[in-house]
């Protein structure tokens, strides 16, 4: 499918699991093909007035919880939002990163 052709980068995702024993807890790392696009947009948040998104990532697979950690091309990010989308012949995820 066309979407697979566009996902030429690799990312490592550590899903947010919550707090355990007073510390942040993350699941086992998972590697996925992705496409990372640097962003210059503002996203609204219920906890903050506004913040600048650093990147938008496209990938397939399970939804990625907010606050998860993502590493792509040596750069570390935090997931702000993840939404399912459809386009280019396949369902995929659009992940906003900070």
N, C-alpha and C positions, 0 to 999 in steps of 0.2 A: 504494500500500500504506500501511497505517497507520503503519509506522515512518517513512516519508518525511514524513508529516504532523508527526511529533514532532521531526524534525531541523530546527529553525528558526534555529539559530545557525550561524555560520561559524567555522572554525578554520583556522590555517595550521600545517602539520606540516613539520618539517625532520628527515628520518629520520637516525638515528645510523648512521654508516658505519665507525666505529672510530677508531683513531689513525693519523695520517699525518704523518710528519716531526716527531714529538714533540708534535703538537697534535691536539685533537679535530676530527674531520671529520664534516660533515653533508651530506646530499644536497640536491638542489634543493627549494625550498619547494613544497608542494602544498596547495591549498585544498579543504576538504571541508565539507559540511553536517554539523552535529553537534548534540548536546544536552549541555550541561555542567551538572552537578549538584554543588554543593558537598558535600564529604564530611566526616564526623567519625568515621572508622573507623580501626582499626589494621591494618596489613598486616605480615606477617612477611617477613623477608629473610634469605638465607643469609649476607650480608655484614654485617648489622647486627641487633641484637636486635629492635628494632621502630621504626617511624616512623609518623608521622601522615600519612595521605593527605589532600591538600587538595581533590581533586575527582575525580569519576568522569565520564568522557566516553563518550557513545554515538555511534557513527558506522558507516558502511559502508565497504567498500573492502578494500584489502590490509592484512595485519597490520602493526602499527607496532612497530618494534624498541624494546626498553627503552633508555633514555637519550636517546631522540629528544626534540626540543624541540617544544612546542605553544604557540601563542599563540591566545587566544580572548578577545574583548571587552577587549583591551588588557592582559590578564594573561598572564604567561609561566609555563609549567609544564615539568616533565620527566616523561617516561613512566617509570613504575615497572613496570608490567605491562600486557599486552594479551592478551585472550582472546576467542575466537569464541563467540558465543552465538546462540540461536535464540529468537525470540519476536516477537509482534506481526506475524506473517505473513511474516517475512523474517529471514535470517541477518544479524547485525550484530556489531560489536565493542564490548566493554566495556573501556575503557582507564582504568587507575588512574593518577592524576597527583599529582605533588608540586610 
